[in-house]
Amino acid sequence: MRQQTVNEYIKKRYGIKLYKISLDAGFTCPNRDGTLGYGGCIFCSSHGSGDFAENRGLSITEQLERGRERVRSKLPSSGYGYIAYFQAFTNTYAPVDRLRKLYKEALDHPMVHILSIATRPDCLPDEVLDLISELNEKKPVWVELGLQTIHERTAEYINRGYPLSVYDDAVSRLKSRNIEIIVHVILGLPGEGREDMLKTVDYVGKSGVQGIKLQLLHVLEGTPLADDYLAGKFECLSMDEYTDLVRDCLDILPDDMVIHRMTGDGDRKTLIAPKWSLDKKKVLNSLTKKISGYQLLL
């Protein structure tokens, strides 16, 4: 037995193909507005990890329609829908009334079947969790938590801004409300070796969450991480190192974990390294050779 990819999981649970539309609702982050710090995590782009999200100047409905146009060529004749993915910056970092309006606008779209919200574990006050629980009764809501690493020395280096105990608390509170949780992990962070990364993945697997995203570290222009890279302070993983590591991660994750990502795309215009990641077909072929039984359309 092995884990399911997100495409397999969605098809089995909901019976149709769902396409993700990335949204930018105009949020910021406590790590950018001075509440915790400025500039965000050192790897985060000026778009708040929403480099492929729609234009924040548009309404949520307009962004969804624009996203539908982008994926139109991929659509089957029937049996499909969309995931509204609030991706850019911290998508629970706003007053509840504003969040309700934005989330409801997305969920009210007849073709949206799931709401997915990317956020920080330290930005989930009870009133926001109550709202998410309420909406989850109408349509499924996923909460995506940016953990990246369990190692405090790395967390401090990347300017994450919260300790591991905050993640543990967020997971516990989300689970108590039956909210589906997806955790983001970055592989290849400076100073971490193979065992460090596997310890993070193992910790996530044992924390009781439903899904995981394995993300290759990207070095993007205009970030503090880029300054360190260009100064020769660290090297990025090679493709062989990365694909070997993903295989090892899958070996230690529980069988009921949903794999939402095994790699990721960097913005071609701003990606400094690793350049090999731009050849997605080659990356997927490498993964396919090392990992049997997965449909790697992630």
N, C-alpha and C positions, 0 to 999 in steps of 0.2 A: 504493500500500500504506500501511496505517496500523497503529498499535499495537492490541493487543487489550485490551478491558476484562477485569477479573478474572472476570466471569461468563462471558464468551466463552471465556476461557482454560480455566477449570475444565470447562466443558461439552465443549470439544474434547479436553482431556487425559484427563478422568476419565469422561466420558460421562453425567454426572448433574448435577443442580443441588445445590450445597452452600450451606447457610446457616451463617453465622458466629454462634457463641455466645460472648459475652465473659465471661471468668472473672476473679475476684479471688481469688488464692491466698494472700493475706495477706502479701505481700512488702513491703519498703520500698525505699529507694534510697540509694546512697552519698552522694547530694547532699542527703539529708534526715537521715541518722542521725549526721552529724558526721564521717564518714570523709573526705568532700570538703567538706561544708558542711551548712547547714540550710535548710529551706524549699523545696528543689528548684529547678528552673528557674522563672523568674519568671512564666511563663504557666501553669504546672501547677496544677491544682485540688487540693483536699485529698484527692481520690480518686486522685491519681496518674495522671491522664488516663484513668481507668477509670470515668467518670461513668455509663456505661450498662452496666457489668459487673454480674454477679450478686452476691449477698450473700456477703462473705468469711466469714461465720459458718457457711456451709454447706460440706459436703464438695464436692469436684470433681464427683463423680457427682450429688449433689443439685443443684448449680448447672447441670449439663448438662440435667437433667430439667426444672428450672425454665425454662431457656432454650428447651427444646423446646416447652413450653407457650406461651411468648410468641409463637413463630412458627407455631404450629399452624394458624392461619387462613390462612397463606400457602402451606401445603404442597400440592403436587400429590398425586394418588392414589398415585403410585409414582415411583421414579427420583430419589430425593433422599437427602441425608445432611447431615453437619455438619462444620464446622471448629471445633475447640476452640481458642479464642483467649485465651491468657494475656495479658491486656491491662494490668491495673492495676499501676502502679509498674514496678520493674525485675525482670523475671521469670527472670533467671539469677543473681540476687544472693542466693544461699543455698548451704549445703553441698550437695555433689553427691548425697548420700544422700536428702536431702529433695526435691531436684529430681527425682530418679529416681522416687520414690514418686508425686509429683504428676503428672508427665508420663505415667507408665505408667497411672495411674488414668484419665486422659483418653483415652489411646490404646486402652485395653482396652474402652472403650465400643463396642459393635458398630456404632453409627451414626456414629461419628467416623471420618472418612477422612483428615483432615489435622490436624496439630498446628501452630499458629502461635504464636510466642513473641516478645513485644515486649520489647526490652531496650536497653541502652546499649552502644556499641562497647567501652567500657572495663570491661565486666563479662562478658568471655568468656575466662576462663582455659582452658588446654588441657584440663583434666579435664572441664570443662563441654562443650567442643566434642567431646571423645571420646564423652561421653554422647549428645549430639545426633546425632552420626554413627551411633552404634549404633542409636538409635531410628529414624533415617531409613532404615535397612535394612528396617524392618518396615512403617512407614507414612510418607508424606512429612512432613517437618518444614520449616517455613518459619521464618526468623529475621528479625524486623523491627527495624531499627536506627533510633534517633532521632537523625538528623543535624541536621535543621532548616535549617542554613546552613553554607556553607563559609567564611564571612568571620569572621576571628578577632575583630574588633572587636564584631560582633554576638554571637558566641558568649560573649564576656566579659560583655556587657551582660545577656544572658538567663541568665547563671550556669550555662552548660552543663557546665563542669567538665572538659573535655578538649579537646586540640588536634585539628586535622584529621588529623594523622599517625596518631592512634589509630584513626580511622575507616578510613583506608587499610589499616592493619595488620589490623583486624578483617575487612574485606572479603577481603583476600588469604588469611587463614587459613580463613575460611568457604568460599571458592571451592576451596581445596585439598582440602576434605572433601566437595565436591559438595553443599553445603547451599544451598538456594534463599534468596536475600536480597531483602528488600523494604526500601526506604529511605523514611523520613518526612521531608518537606520542608514548612516553614511559609512561606506566601506572605503578605507584609504585615508582616514584623517591623519594628519601629521603626528608622529610620535607613537602611533599604535601599530603593533605587530599583529600577525595572524591570530595569535591566541587572545589578544585583547579584543579584536573584532568578534571572534567566535563567542567570547564570554558575553558580549553585548547581545548578540543574536540569541544565545541560549537563555539569557535573562528575559528577553522579550517573549520567547516561546513559553517560558514557565510562568509568565505574569498573567496568563488567562485571557489575553486579547485574542481577537478573531483573525486579524490579518497583519501582514507586514509588507513594507516596501523596502527593498534593498536597493540603495542608491550609490552609484559610483561617485566619488568626490570629483567635482568639476572645479577648476580654477577659472574664474571669470574676471574679465577686465573690470577695473575700478573697485575691487574689493581688497581689504587688508590681507586676505589669503593670497591674492595675486602678488602683493608686495613681497611676502615671505617666499613664495615660489620663485619669483624672479631674482631674489637675493640668494637663491641656492640653499634655502634652509630645509627643504624636503623634496622628495621625488614622488611622482604619482605612480600608481600601480600600472604595470603592463597589462595588456589584454589577457595574456595567459595567467598572470597572477590573479587578476580579478575573476576570471571565469572559474579558475580552480577554487577560489574562495567562495563563490556563490554555490558551487557544488557542495562544499563542506558545510556551508550554512544550512542548506536543505537537508543534509544528513542529520543535523541535530535538532531541527524544528519538529514539533509534533505533527502527526499525520493530519489532524483536523485544522491546521493553520491554512489560511487562504493566502496565496502568494500574489500580491497586487503588483509587484514590480521586481524584476531581476536585474535591471539596468536602468538607464535614464538618458534623456537627451539634454545636451547643453545647447545654448543659443549659439549657432554657428558664427554669428557676428561678434560675439564677445568671448567665446571659449578660447582660453590660452592653452590649457592642457587638461586631460590627455587628448591629443588630436585623434587618436585611434577610435575614440568613442563616437566620432562623427559618422563612421561607416557602420550604421546600425545593422545592416544585413550581415556583415562580417562578424559582428559581435554575437548576433543571434545564432549564426552558424557555429561559432565556437562553443557557445553554451549548449547547443543541440548535441554536439559531439560528446560533451562531458556529462550531460544530464539527460538520461533517457526517459521517455514517456511524457514529456511536457509539450504542449502546443505553445510555442514561445511567441505569441502575438500579444505582447505586453506593452 
